[in-house]
Amino acid sequence: MTRIDFYHLQKTSLEQVLPKLAEKAYATKKRIKILVGTEERVEFINSLLWTYSEESFLPHGSKKDGFVEDQPIFISASEENENGAALLILVDGAEPEVSKL
């Protein structure tokens, strides 16, 4: 059965929540896809995950980083499941086709 969790941010910014959510998801040892609305946001999220903490590391990347199939956390504006992710995080109002979930 598919499980869907929603996080509606009201008092905390995406920049504060997303890295922690990604860490929690990564701890499940499942591949993760972060789907964003635009290519510009891909670069922003990629940078955010590199710089959010000096004490933590989340292995991640985007298409420009290469090794797409090997990325444990893959950030993209494409609805394709490039890294074989089992978990999907939607950011910035990204809306995938239900048939692709």
MMTF fields as JSON, N, C-alpha, C and O atoms, coordinates in Angstrom:
{
  "mmtfVersion": "1.0.0",
  "mmtfProducer": "UNKNOWN",
  "numBonds": 403,
  "numAtoms": 404,
  "numGroups": 101,
  "numChains": 1,
  "numModels": 1,
  "chainsPerModel": [1],
  "groupsPerChain": [101],
  "chainIdList": ["A"],
  "bondAtomList": [4, 2, 8, 6, 12, 10, 16, 14, 20, 18, 24, 22, 28, 26, 32, 30, 36, 34, 40, 38, 44, 42, 48, 46, 52, 50, 56, 54, 60, 58, 64, 62, 68, 66, 72, 70, 76, 74, 80, 78, 84, 82, 88, 86, 92, 90, 96, 94, 100, 98, 104, 102, 108, 106, 112, 110, 116, 114, 120, 118, 124, 122, 128, 126, 132, 130, 136, 134, 140, 138, 144, 142, 148, 146, 152, 150, 156, 154, 160, 158, 164, 162, 168, 166, 172, 170, 176, 174, 180, 178, 184, 182, 188, 186, 192, 190, 196, 194, 200, 198, 204, 202, 208, 206, 212, 210, 216, 214, 220, 218, 224, 222, 228, 226, 232, 230, 236, 234, 240, 238, 244, 242, 248, 246, 252, 250, 256, 254, 260, 258, 264, 262, 268, 266, 272, 270, 276, 274, 280, 278, 284, 282, 288, 286, 292, 290, 296, 294, 300, 298, 304, 302, 308, 306, 312, 310, 316, 314, 320, 318, 324, 322, 328, 326, 332, 330, 336, 334, 340, 338, 344, 342, 348, 346, 352, 350, 356, 354, 360, 358, 364, 362, 368, 366, 372, 370, 376, 374, 380, 378, 384, 382, 388, 386, 392, 390, 396, 394, 400, 398],
  "bondOrderList": [1, 1, 1, 1, 1, 1, 1, 1, 1, 1, 1, 1, 1, 1, 1, 1, 1, 1, 1, 1, 1, 1, 1, 1, 1, 1, 1, 1, 1, 1, 1, 1, 1, 1, 1, 1, 1, 1, 1, 1, 1, 1, 1, 1, 1, 1, 1, 1, 1, 1, 1, 1, 1, 1, 1, 1, 1, 1, 1, 1, 1, 1, 1, 1, 1, 1, 1, 1, 1, 1, 1, 1, 1, 1, 1, 1, 1, 1, 1, 1, 1, 1, 1, 1, 1, 1, 1, 1, 1, 1, 1, 1, 1, 1, 1, 1, 1, 1, 1, 1],
  "groupList": [{"groupName": "MET", "atomNameList": ["N", "CA", "C", "O"], "elementList": ["N", "C", "C", "O"], "formalChargeList": [0, 0, 0, 0], "bondAtomList": [1, 0, 2, 1, 3, 2], "bondOrderList": [1, 1, 2], "singleLetterCode": "M", "chemCompType": "L-PEPTIDE LINKING"}, {"groupName": "THR", "atomNameList": ["N", "CA", "C", "O"], "elementList": ["N", "C", "C", "O"], "formalChargeList": [0, 0, 0, 0], "bondAtomList": [1, 0, 2, 1, 3, 2], "bondOrderList": [1, 1, 2], "singleLetterCode": "T", "chemCompType": "L-PEPTIDE LINKING"}, {"groupName": "ARG", "atomNameList": ["N", "CA", "C", "O"], "elementList": ["N", "C", "C", "O"], "formalChargeList": [0, 0, 0, 0], "bondAtomList": [1, 0, 2, 1, 3, 2], "bondOrderList": [1, 1, 2], "singleLetterCode": "R", "chemCompType": "L-PEPTIDE LINKING"}, {"groupName": "ILE", "atomNameList": ["N", "CA", "C", "O"], "elementList": ["N", "C", "C", "O"], "formalChargeList": [0, 0, 0, 0], "bondAtomList": [1, 0, 2, 1, 3, 2], "bondOrderList": [1, 1, 2], "singleLetterCode": "I", "chemCompType": "L-PEPTIDE LINKING"}, {"groupName": "ASP", "atomNameList": ["N", "CA", "C", "O"], "elementList": ["N", "C", "C", "O"], "formalChargeList": [0, 0, 0, 0], "bondAtomList": [1, 0, 2, 1, 3, 2], "bondOrderList": [1, 1, 2], "singleLetterCode": "D", "chemCompType": "L-PEPTIDE LINKING"}, {"groupName": "PHE", "atomNameList": ["N", "CA", "C", "O"], "elementList": ["N", "C", "C", "O"], "formalChargeList": [0, 0, 0, 0], "bondAtomList": [1, 0, 2, 1, 3, 2], "bondOrderList": [1, 1, 2], "singleLetterCode": "F", "chemCompType": "L-PEPTIDE LINKING"}, {"groupName": "TYR", "atomNameList": ["N", "CA", "C", "O"], "elementList": ["N", "C", "C", "O"], "formalChargeList": [0, 0, 0, 0], "bondAtomList": [1, 0, 2, 1, 3, 2], "bondOrderList": [1, 1, 2], "singleLetterCode": "Y", "chemCompType": "L-PEPTIDE LINKING"}, {"groupName": "HIS", "atomNameList": ["N", "CA", "C", "O"], "elementList": ["N", "C", "C", "O"], "formalChargeList": [0, 0, 0, 0], "bondAtomList": [1, 0, 2, 1, 3, 2], "bondOrderList": [1, 1, 2], "singleLetterCode": "H", "chemCompType": "L-PEPTIDE LINKING"}, {"groupName": "LEU", "atomNameList": ["N", "CA", "C", "O"], "elementList": ["N", "C", "C", "O"], "formalChargeList": [0, 0, 0, 0], "bondAtomList": [1, 0, 2, 1, 3, 2], "bondOrderList": [1, 1, 2], "singleLetterCode": "L", "chemCompType": "L-PEPTIDE LINKING"}, {"groupName": "GLN", "atomNameList": ["N", "CA", "C", "O"], "elementList": ["N", "C", "C", "O"], "formalChargeList": [0, 0, 0, 0], "bondAtomList": [1, 0, 2, 1, 3, 2], "bondOrderList": [1, 1, 2], "singleLetterCode": "Q", "chemCompType": "L-PEPTIDE LINKING"}, {"groupName": "LYS", "atomNameList": ["N", "CA", "C", "O"], "elementList": ["N", "C", "C", "O"], "formalChargeList": [0, 0, 0, 0], "bondAtomList": [1, 0, 2, 1, 3, 2], "bondOrderList": [1, 1, 2], "singleLetterCode": "K", "chemCompType": "L-PEPTIDE LINKING"}, {"groupName": "SER", "atomNameList": ["N", "CA", "C", "O"], "elementList": ["N", "C", "C", "O"], "formalChargeList": [0, 0, 0, 0], "bondAtomList": [1, 0, 2, 1, 3, 2], "bondOrderList": [1, 1, 2], "singleLetterCode": "S", "chemCompType": "L-PEPTIDE LINKING"}, {"groupName": "GLU", "atomNameList": ["N", "CA", "C", "O"], "elementList": ["N", "C", "C", "O"], "formalChargeList": [0, 0, 0, 0], "bondAtomList": [1, 0, 2, 1, 3, 2], "bondOrderList": [1, 1, 2], "singleLetterCode": "E", "chemCompType": "L-PEPTIDE LINKING"}, {"groupName": "VAL", "atomNameList": ["N", "CA", "C", "O"], "elementList": ["N", "C", "C", "O"], "formalChargeList": [0, 0, 0, 0], "bondAtomList": [1, 0, 2, 1, 3, 2], "bondOrderList": [1, 1, 2], "singleLetterCode": "V", "chemCompType": "L-PEPTIDE LINKING"}, {"groupName": "PRO", "atomNameList": ["N", "CA", "C", "O"], "elementList": ["N", "C", "C", "O"], "formalChargeList": [0, 0, 0, 0], "bondAtomList": [1, 0, 2, 1, 3, 2], "bondOrderList": [1, 1, 2], "singleLetterCode": "P", "chemCompType": "L-PEPTIDE LINKING"}, {"groupName": "ALA", "atomNameList": ["N", "CA", "C", "O"], "elementList": ["N", "C", "C", "O"], "formalChargeList": [0, 0, 0, 0], "bondAtomList": [1, 0, 2, 1, 3, 2], "bondOrderList": [1, 1, 2], "singleLetterCode": "A", "chemCompType": "L-PEPTIDE LINKING"}, {"groupName": "GLY", "atomNameList": ["N", "CA", "C", "O"], "elementList": ["N", "C", "C", "O"], "formalChargeList": [0, 0, 0, 0], "bondAtomList": [1, 0, 2, 1, 3, 2], "bondOrderList": [1, 1, 2], "singleLetterCode": "G", "chemCompType": "PEPTIDE LINKING"}, {"groupName": "ASN", "atomNameList": ["N", "CA", "C", "O"], "elementList": ["N", "C", "C", "O"], "formalChargeList": [0, 0, 0, 0], "bondAtomList": [1, 0, 2, 1, 3, 2], "bondOrderList": [1, 1, 2], "singleLetterCode": "N", "chemCompType": "L-PEPTIDE LINKING"}, {"groupName": "TRP", "atomNameList": ["N", "CA", "C", "O"], "elementList": ["N", "C", "C", "O"], "formalChargeList": [0, 0, 0, 0], "bondAtomList": [1, 0, 2, 1, 3, 2], "bondOrderList": [1, 1, 2], "singleLetterCode": "W", "chemCompType": "L-PEPTIDE LINKING"}],
  "groupTypeList": [0, 1, 2, 3, 4, 5, 6, 7, 8, 9, 10, 1, 11, 8, 12, 9, 13, 8, 14, 10, 8, 15, 12, 10, 15, 6, 15, 1, 10, 10, 2, 3, 10, 3, 8, 13, 16, 1, 12, 12, 2, 13, 12, 5, 3, 17, 11, 8, 8, 18, 1, 6, 11, 12, 12, 11, 5, 8, 14, 7, 16, 11, 10, 10, 4, 16, 5, 13, 12, 4, 9, 14, 3, 5, 3, 11, 15, 11, 12, 12, 17, 12, 17, 16, 15, 15, 8, 8, 3, 8, 13, 4, 16, 15, 12, 14, 12, 13, 11, 10, 8],
  "groupIdList": [1, 2, 3, 4, 5, 6, 7, 8, 9, 10, 11, 12, 13, 14, 15, 16, 17, 18, 19, 20, 21, 22, 23, 24, 25, 26, 27, 28, 29, 30, 31, 32, 33, 34, 35, 36, 37, 38, 39, 40, 41, 42, 43, 44, 45, 46, 47, 48, 49, 50, 51, 52, 53, 54, 55, 56, 57, 58, 59, 60, 61, 62, 63, 64, 65, 66, 67, 68, 69, 70, 71, 72, 73, 74, 75, 76, 77, 78, 79, 80, 81, 82, 83, 84, 85, 86, 87, 88, 89, 90, 91, 92, 93, 94, 95, 96, 97, 98, 99, 100, 101],
  "secStructList": [7, 7, 7, 7, 7, 7, 7, 7, 7, 1, 1, 1, 7, 2, 2, 2, 2, 2, 2, 2, 2, 2, 2, 2, 2, 2, 6, 6, 6, 7, 7, 3, 3, 3, 3, 7, 1, 1, 2, 2, 2, 2, 2, 2, 2, 2, 2, 2, 2, 2, 2, 1, 7, 1, 1, 7, 7, 7, 7, 3, 3, 7, 4, 4, 4, 1, 7, 4, 4, 4, 7, 1, 3, 3, 3, 3, 1, 1, 1, 1, 7, 6, 6, 7, 7, 1, 3, 3, 3, 3, 7, 6, 6, 7, 7, 7, 7, 4, 4, 4, 7],
  "xCoordList": [0.843, 0.0, 0.894, 1.885, 0.551, 1.283, 0.959, -0.2, 1.972, 1.796, 2.188, 3.219, 1.369, 1.645, 1.599, 0.615, 2.67, 2.733, 2.79, 3.442, 2.114, 2.114, 2.751, 2.52, 3.546, 4.127, 3.753, 4.19, 2.952, 2.531, 3.332, 3.107, 4.263, 5.164, 4.496, 4.101, 4.373, 3.779, 4.757, 4.822, 5.518, 6.42, 7.889, 8.767, 8.151, 9.519, 9.754, 8.879, 10.929, 11.223, 11.611, 12.023, 11.469, 11.895, 13.374, 13.774, 14.172, 15.609, 15.924, 16.952, 15.06, 15.263, 14.721, 15.317, 13.611, 12.923, 13.459, 13.637, 13.715, 14.079, 15.312, 15.26, 16.413, 17.564, 17.238, 17.687, 16.474, 16.115, 15.194, 15.33, 14.268, 13.374, 14.167, 13.918, 15.114, 15.962, 16.819, 17.01, 17.333, 18.104, 17.238, 17.666, 16.032, 15.101, 14.795, 14.788, 14.545, 14.26, 15.487, 15.359, 16.667, 17.904, 18.187, 18.744, 17.807, 18.017, 17.233, 17.557, 16.214, 15.436, 16.179, 15.746, 17.293, 18.119, 17.404, 17.734, 16.43, 15.741, 16.206, 16.588, 16.174, 16.532, 15.435, 14.254, 15.861, 14.956, 15.04, 16.121, 13.908, 13.832, 13.232, 12.172, 13.899, 13.345, 12.925, 13.764, 11.622, 11.07, 10.746, 9.965, 11.363, 11.16, 10.482, 10.361, 10.043, 9.287, 10.102, 9.602, 11.357, 12.162, 13.622, 14.07, 14.347, 15.778, 16.559, 17.543, 16.128, 16.806, 16.718, 17.67, 15.565, 15.389, 16.212, 16.613, 16.464, 17.339, 18.681, 19.194, 19.247, 20.555, 20.506, 21.44, 19.425, 19.28, 19.244, 19.953, 18.428, 18.301, 19.606, 20.014, 20.264, 21.553, 22.55, 23.233, 22.634, 23.53, 23.129, 23.984, 21.838, 21.346, 21.789, 22.248, 21.659, 22.02, 23.522, 23.952, 24.329, 25.779, 26.189, 27.203, 25.424, 25.891, 25.078, 25.422, 24.032, 23.136, 23.763, 23.328, 24.763, 25.36, 26.814, 27.156, 27.66, 29.062, 29.249, 30.259, 28.277, 28.392, 27.719, 27.84, 27.029, 26.25, 26.53, 26.893, 26.352, 26.551, 25.423, 25.147, 24.786, 23.76, 24.257, 24.411, 24.511, 24.952, 23.81, 22.752, 24.036, 22.977, 23.586, 24.794, 22.728, 23.188, 22.038, 20.88, 22.405, 21.444, 22.007, 23.091, 21.28, 21.707, 23.093, 23.894, 23.382, 24.683, 25.853, 27.001, 25.564, 26.617, 26.993, 28.035, 26.14, 26.408, 26.028, 25.534, 26.262, 25.987, 24.558, 24.322, 23.618, 22.219, 21.669, 21.046, 21.886, 21.324, 21.905, 21.288, 23.088, 23.765, 23.468, 23.884, 22.765, 22.523, 21.497, 20.366, 21.863, 20.898, 19.783, 18.633, 20.142, 19.164, 19.358, 20.423, 18.323, 18.425, 17.448, 16.267, 17.94, 17.136, 16.891, 17.829, 15.626, 15.296, 13.975, 13.136, 13.807, 12.524, 11.752, 10.654, 12.323, 11.689, 10.884, 11.283, 9.763, 8.927, 9.462, 8.982, 10.433, 10.988, 11.677, 12.206, 11.659, 12.303, 13.708, 13.98, 14.581, 15.913, 16.794, 17.61, 16.652, 17.526, 16.817, 17.347, 15.634, 14.905, 14.445, 14.459, 14.04, 13.658, 12.4, 11.471, 12.397, 11.214, 10.464, 9.291, 11.149, 10.55, 10.597, 11.592, 9.523, 9.423, 9.119, 8.174, 9.929, 9.69, 9.361, 10.166, 8.183, 7.748, 8.024, 7.705, 8.617, 8.989, 8.468, 8.377, 8.134, 7.754, 6.512, 6.409, 5.588, 4.36, 4.513, 3.634, 5.606, 5.787, 4.633, 4.291, 4.039, 2.881, 3.1, 2.864, 3.55, 3.739, 2.404, 1.404, 2.398, 1.2, 0.974, 1.907, -0.238, -0.562, -0.197, 0.218, -0.34, -0.028, 1.452, 1.823, 2.316, 3.751, 4.205, 5.381, 3.299, 3.671, 3.618, 3.901],
  "yCoordList": [-1.174, 0.0, 1.246, 1.303, 2.209, 3.465, 4.311, 4.425, 4.893, 5.781, 7.186, 7.382, 8.155, 9.548, 10.378, 10.339, 11.131, 12.049, 13.467, 13.725, 14.375, 15.777, 16.631, 16.41, 17.598, 18.578, 19.948, 20.344, 20.656, 21.999, 22.992, 23.124, 23.686, 24.587, 25.93, 26.611, 26.307, 27.596, 28.497, 29.697, 27.924, 28.738, 28.435, 29.185, 27.357, 26.945, 26.962, 26.579, 27.405, 27.52, 26.172, 25.247, 26.093, 24.911, 24.627, 23.472, 25.676, 25.527, 24.855, 24.19, 25.016, 24.382, 22.954, 22.07, 22.732, 21.445, 20.406, 19.247, 20.794, 19.817, 18.981, 17.761, 19.57, 18.721, 17.697, 16.554, 18.086, 17.153, 16.051, 14.888, 16.421, 15.433, 14.469, 13.264, 15.005, 14.159, 13.216, 12.056, 13.701, 12.842, 11.699, 10.546, 12.028, 11.019, 9.98, 8.78, 10.434, 9.522, 8.674, 7.474, 9.281, 8.567, 7.468, 6.425, 7.699, 6.709, 5.421, 4.381, 5.476, 4.275, 3.373, 2.253, 3.863, 3.144, 2.918, 1.998, 3.769, 3.727, 4.906, 5.947, 4.745, 5.851, 6.906, 6.604, 8.15, 9.292, 10.156, 10.365, 10.651, 11.635, 12.896, 12.845, 14.029, 15.326, 15.995, 16.386, 16.121, 16.715, 18.174, 18.504, 19.047, 20.492, 21.036, 20.336, 22.284, 22.871, 23.345, 23.339, 23.76, 24.324, 23.882, 23.445, 24.004, 23.681, 24.603, 24.179, 25.852, 26.779, 26.274, 26.395, 25.707, 25.179, 23.905, 23.606, 23.163, 21.992, 22.442, 21.855, 23.48, 23.971, 24.53, 24.336, 25.219, 25.761, 24.635, 24.697, 23.613, 22.497, 21.713, 21.288, 21.515, 20.833, 21.567, 20.943, 22.863, 23.671, 23.625, 23.516, 23.707, 23.659, 22.375, 22.419, 21.246, 19.98, 19.824, 19.045, 20.554, 20.525, 21.394, 21.12, 22.431, 23.443, 23.559, 24.383, 22.789, 23.011, 22.676, 23.217, 21.807, 21.418, 21.014, 20.331, 21.443, 21.026, 19.637, 18.982, 19.181, 17.901, 16.744, 15.595, 17.022, 15.985, 15.986, 17.007, 14.812, 14.689, 13.85, 12.753, 14.356, 13.615, 13.375, 14.332, 12.135, 11.871, 12.151, 11.524, 13.088, 13.512, 14.109, 14.329, 14.361, 15.012, 15.302, 14.976, 15.927, 16.247, 15.71, 15.129, 15.904, 15.398, 15.915, 15.177, 17.176, 17.746, 17.117, 17.227, 16.458, 15.805, 14.436, 13.88, 13.898, 12.588, 11.445, 11.669, 10.225, 9.018, 9.011, 8.643, 9.418, 9.588, 8.336, 8.428, 7.175, 5.932, 5.573, 4.825, 6.098, 5.765, 6.74, 6.501, 7.823, 8.841, 8.342, 8.038, 8.251, 7.862, 8.897, 8.554, 10.163, 11.257, 12.024, 12.591, 12.037, 12.683, 13.843, 13.691, 14.997, 16.218, 16.514, 16.553, 16.721, 16.916, 17.655, 17.656, 18.284, 18.895, 17.972, 18.311, 16.814, 15.834, 14.831, 14.46, 14.4, 13.426, 12.005, 11.121, 11.77, 10.423, 10.002, 10.836, 8.719, 8.178, 7.715, 6.517, 8.666, 8.411, 7.533, 6.775, 7.614, 6.86, 5.674, 5.085, 5.318, 4.183, 4.424, 3.51, 5.644, 6.028, 5.318, 5.071, 4.997, 4.44, 5.525, 5.36, 6.643, 7.763, 9.016, 9.279, 9.781, 11.008, 12.18, 12.135, 13.229, 14.47, 15.539, 15.817, 16.135, 17.193, 18.549, 18.779, 19.443, 20.772, 21.825, 21.577, 22.973, 24.122, 23.875, 24.389, 23.112, 22.875, 21.928, 21.873, 21.175, 20.187, 19.195, 18.697, 18.915, 18.026, 16.96, 17.21, 15.779, 14.722, 14.144, 14.251, 13.532, 12.826, 11.649, 10.906, 11.479, 10.399, 9.045, 8.147, 8.882, 7.599, 7.255, 6.094, 8.253, 8.005, 7.696, 7.407, 7.752, 7.467, 5.989, 5.568],
  "zCoordList": [0.0, 0.0, 0.0, 0.729, -0.794, -0.859, 0.362, 0.762, 0.937, 2.088, 1.661, 1.019, 2.017, 1.676, 2.948, 3.686, 3.205, 4.343, 3.799, 2.787, 4.465, 4.06, 5.148, 6.337, 4.736, 5.645, 5.106, 4.026, 5.857, 5.455, 6.29, 7.493, 5.651, 6.372, 6.604, 5.658, 7.876, 8.207, 8.947, 8.68, 9.874, 10.695, 10.441, 10.87, 9.756, 9.495, 7.992, 7.215, 7.59, 6.156, 5.548, 6.248, 4.248, 3.508, 3.766, 3.908, 3.825, 4.038, 5.369, 5.494, 6.362, 7.661, 7.682, 8.298, 7.021, 7.105, 6.124, 6.498, 4.893, 3.862, 4.214, 4.062, 4.674, 5.016, 6.102, 6.022, 7.102, 8.175, 7.653, 8.033, 6.791, 6.191, 5.307, 5.314, 4.554, 3.704, 4.555, 4.188, 5.682, 6.584, 7.112, 7.142, 7.523, 8.037, 6.958, 7.233, 5.748, 4.643, 4.306, 4.06, 4.293, 3.971, 4.996, 4.653, 6.236, 7.298, 7.046, 7.621, 6.201, 5.876, 4.893, 4.621, 4.364, 3.388, 2.051, 1.304, 1.769, 0.479, -0.365, 0.17, -1.667, -2.562, -2.533, -2.364, -2.704, -2.577, -3.819, -4.37, -4.252, -5.337, -4.741, -4.117, -4.926, -4.552, -5.849, -6.661, -6.032, -7.249, -6.988, -6.095, -7.787, -7.646, -8.899, -9.904, -8.831, -9.928, -11.115, -12.24, -10.895, -11.984, -11.869, -10.809, -12.968, -12.966, -12.027, -11.422, -11.904, -10.994, -9.558, -8.788, -9.207, -7.851, -7.645, -6.52, -8.706, -8.588, -8.035, -7.082, -8.629, -8.19, -6.774, -5.997, -6.436, -5.086, -4.049, -3.045, -4.286, -3.342, -3.276, -2.195, -4.41, -4.436, -3.544, -2.732, -3.687, -2.863, -1.39, -0.511, -1.129, 0.249, 0.944, 2.086, 0.277, 0.908, 1.106, 1.957, 0.334, 0.543, 1.721, 2.363, 2.017, 2.972, 4.252, 5.1, 4.434, 5.574, 6.925, 7.941, 6.97, 8.248, 8.048, 7.082, 8.973, 8.923, 9.525, 9.268, 10.327, 11.024, 10.289, 10.714, 9.217, 8.555, 7.055, 6.472, 6.448, 5.006, 4.429, 4.915, 3.415, 2.688, 1.266, 0.508, 0.888, -0.483, -1.456, -1.389, -2.348, -3.26, -4.517, -4.604, -5.479, -6.687, -7.629, -7.368, -8.732, -9.784, -11.101, -11.128, -12.168, -13.475, -13.849, -14.424, -13.529, -13.916, -13.155, -13.583, -12.027, -11.249, -11.811, -11.462, -12.681, -13.261, -12.33, -11.225, -12.784, -12.006, -11.463, -10.312, -12.298, -11.894, -11.224, -10.166, -11.82, -11.288, -9.932, -9.173, -9.614, -8.36, -7.222, -6.088, -7.499, -6.473, -5.453, -5.831, -4.168, -3.139, -2.985, -2.711, -3.166, -3.146, -4.446, -4.689, -5.276, -6.581, -6.663, -6.351, -7.081, -7.175, -8.647, -9.443, -9.007, -10.414, -10.569, -9.669, -11.733, -12.098, -13.039, -13.481, -13.344, -14.232, -13.412, -12.308, -13.951, -13.253, -13.349, -12.64, -14.2, -14.351, -13.05, -12.316, -12.786, -11.587, -11.958, -12.035, -12.183, -12.731, -11.853, -12.376, -10.537, -9.639, -8.985, -8.043, -9.469, -8.91, -7.485, -6.66, -7.194, -5.833, -5.361, -6.131, -4.066, -3.411, -2.65, -2.314, -2.379, -1.651, -2.512, -3.188, -2.483, -3.274, -2.351, -1.564, -2.456, -1.724, -2.757, -3.645, -2.641, -3.558, -2.93, -1.764, -3.706, -3.219, -4.19, -5.392, -3.68, -4.519, -5.361, -6.474, -4.855, -5.601, -6.767, -7.627, -6.827, -7.894, -7.832, -6.759, -8.978, -9.044, -10.115, -11.297, -9.71, -10.701, -11.14, -10.43, -12.311, -12.761, -11.823, -11.518, -11.375, -10.445, -11.038, -10.305, -12.328, -12.969, -12.886, -13.061, -12.62, -12.539, -11.121, -10.902, -10.158, -8.77, -8.483, -7.361]
}
